[in-house]
Every structure is written in C-alpha cells, then in structure tokens.
Amino acid sequence: MDNQEVLKALAVLADKVSRYHERLLAVERDHKRHIDGCSCQSKPPTMGRPLTEDERIFVQENMAKQRAVANES
C-alpha cells in the first residue's frame, strides 16, 4: 500500500467512526430524555393475556427440556 491508499483508508475509517459517534450521542440523548420523563418503570410490567391450558403445558414441557439440556452440559 502506498501512502495515498493508507490515507484514504484512514479517512474512510474516520468517517465511519464519526457517523457511529453521532448515532451513539443521539441514542444517549434520547435515552436521557426518556428516563427524565419516564413513568414506565413505576408501573408493574404487564404479562399479557393468561395462557390457555395447552399453552401452559407446552411452555412447561419446553422449560423442562431446556433444564435437562442445561444440566447435561
């Protein structure tokens, strides 16, 4: 690589880092704005509708399978 190619590659990387940094700052600003006026943490989380008996059995069976796989590892 000659000097010109290295400089071009550095410029491309610097541009990508700059754009990523802008996005990160925007996310941090939005998060702070959300937290400052947030009421979602004070409410208990909603769990949705109750499961039917078939759904409950399905979930319990899959949880048991996952536990068995985890115990084998």
VEXMAR-676616 format. One line per 8 residues: number of its first residue (from 1); their letters; for each residue z, y, x of N, C-alpha, C. Coordinates in steps of 0.05 Angstrom, whole numbers, plus 5000, padded with zeros to 4 digits. Atoms other than C-alpha are relative to their C-alpha. Layout:
VEXMAR-676616
NUM = a = Z:Y:X:Z:Y:X:Z:Y:X | ... $
end
This chain:
VEXMAR-676616
1 = mdnqevlk = 5000:4976:5017:5000:5000:5000:5000:5025:5018 | 5000:4975:4985:4983:5068:5027:5019:5019:4987 | 4980:4980:5009:5026:5129:5018:4994:5010:4972 | 5008:4989:5027:4987:5154:4957:5008:4981:4978 | 4994:5021:5020:4997:5088:4919:5031:4999:4996 | 4971:5001:5002:5072:5088:4934:5010:5024:4984 | 4992:4976:5015:5079:5160:4909:4993:4997:4971 | 5009:5003:5028:5040:5143:4846:5019:4980:4986 $
9 = alavladk = 4981:5020:5012:5085:5081:4833:5027:5013:4995 | 4974:4986:5004:5147:5124:4843:4999:5019:4977 | 5003:4981:5022:5121:5176:4795:5000:4986:4973 | 5000:5015:5025:5108:5123:4742:5028:4990:4993 | 4973:5009:5004:5178:5094:4751:5018:5023:4992 | 4984:4977:5006:5209:5163:4749:4995:5009:4971 | 5006:4993:5027:5173:5178:4684:5013:4981:4980 | 4988:5020:5017:5197:5113:4653:5030:5004:4998 $
17 = vsryherl = 4971:4995:5000:5269:5127:4674:5007:5025:4984 | 4995:4975:5015:5264:5197:4646:4998:4996:4970 | 5002:5005:5028:5240:5173:4579:5023:4982:4989 | 4978:5017:5008:5293:5119:4576:5025:5017:4998 | 4977:4984:5000:5346:5170:4593:5001:5018:4976 | 5002:4983:5024:5322:5216:4537:5008:4984:4975 | 4993:5017:5023:5327:5158:4487:5029:4994:5000 | 4971:5007:4999:5396:5139:4512:5017:5024:4992 $
25 = laverdhk = 4985:4976:5008:5421:5211:4504:4998:5004:4970 | 5003:4997:5029:5393:5213:4434:5017:4980:4985 | 4983:5020:5012:5428:5148:4416:5029:5007:5002 | 4973:4991:4996:5493:5173:4445:5007:5023:4981 | 4995:4977:5017:5487:5238:4406:5002:4991:4971 | 4999:5010:5028:5471:5202:4341:5025:4983:4995 | 4976:5016:5003:5529:5153:4352:5024:5018:4997 | 4977:4982:5002:5578:5210:4364:5000:5014:4973 $
33 = rhidgcsc = 5003:4987:5026:5552:5246:4302:5010:4981:4978 | 4992:5020:5020:5562:5182:4262:5030:4996:5000 | 4972:5005:4997:5632:5169:4289:5016:5024:4989 | 4986:4977:5008:5654:5241:4276:5002:5002:4969 | 5000:4998:5029:5636:5237:4202:5001:4973:4986 | 5002:5027:5010:5644:5163:4192:5024:4993:4982 | 4979:5011:5017:5682:5131:4135:4996:4970:4997 | 5006:5028:5003:5653:5062:4144:5022:4982:5012 $
41 = qskpptmg = 4979:5016:4987:5710:5038:4189:5025:4999:4983 | 4976:5000:5016:5763:5056:4138:4998:4981:4976 | 5004:5018:5023:5733:5012:4084:5000:4971:5010 | 5002:5028:4992:5742:4937:4086:4971:4991:4998 | 5028:5009:5001:5677:4901:4101:4995:4983:4974 | 5007:5016:5023:5642:4872:4041:4988:4973:5009 | 5009:5027:4992:5627:4798:4044:4976:4991:4983 | 5023:5009:5016:5571:4797:3993:5010:4984:4976 $
49 = rplteder = 4993:5017:5024:5569:4750:3934:5014:4975:5009 | 4987:5025:4993:5612:4688:3932:4979:4978:5003 | 5019:5022:4996:5578:4624:3957:5002:4980:4977 | 5000:5022:5020:5558:4570:3908:5013:4976:5014 | 4988:5024:4989:5589:4502:3918:4982:4987:5021 | 5020:5012:4981:5525:4475:3951:4998:5016:5026 | 5001:4983:4976:5522:4535:3998:5025:4997:5017 | 4975:5003:4985:5595:4527:4017:5000:4974:5015 $
57 = ifvqenma = 5001:5026:4987:5585:4453:4033:4981:5001:5024 | 5020:4998:4979:5522:4469:4073:5012:5015:5025 | 4988:4984:4979:5560:4522:4114:5021:4983:5015 | 4979:5016:4987:5619:4475:4127:4989:4978:5017 | 5013:5022:4985:5574:4418:4149:4988:5011:5026 | 5012:4989:4976:5537:4463:4198:5021:5010:5019 | 4979:4992:4982:5601:4492:4225:5012:4976:5014 | 4989:5024:4988:5627:4422:4237:4981:4989:5021 $
65 = kqravane = 5020:5009:4980:5562:4403:4273:5002:5018:5025 | 4998:4982:4977:5568:4465:4317:5025:4995:5016 | 4975:5006:4986:5640:4449:4334:4997:4974:5016 | 5004:5025:4986:5620:4378:4352:4983:5004:5025 | 5017:4994:4977:5565:4403:4398:5015:5015:5021 | 4984:4983:4981:5612:4454:4430:5021:4983:5014 | 4979:5018:4988:5665:4400:4442:4987:4981:5020 | 5013:5018:4982:5614:4355:4476:4992:5014:5026 $
73 = s = 5008:4985:4976:5594:4410:4525:5022:5003:5020 $
end
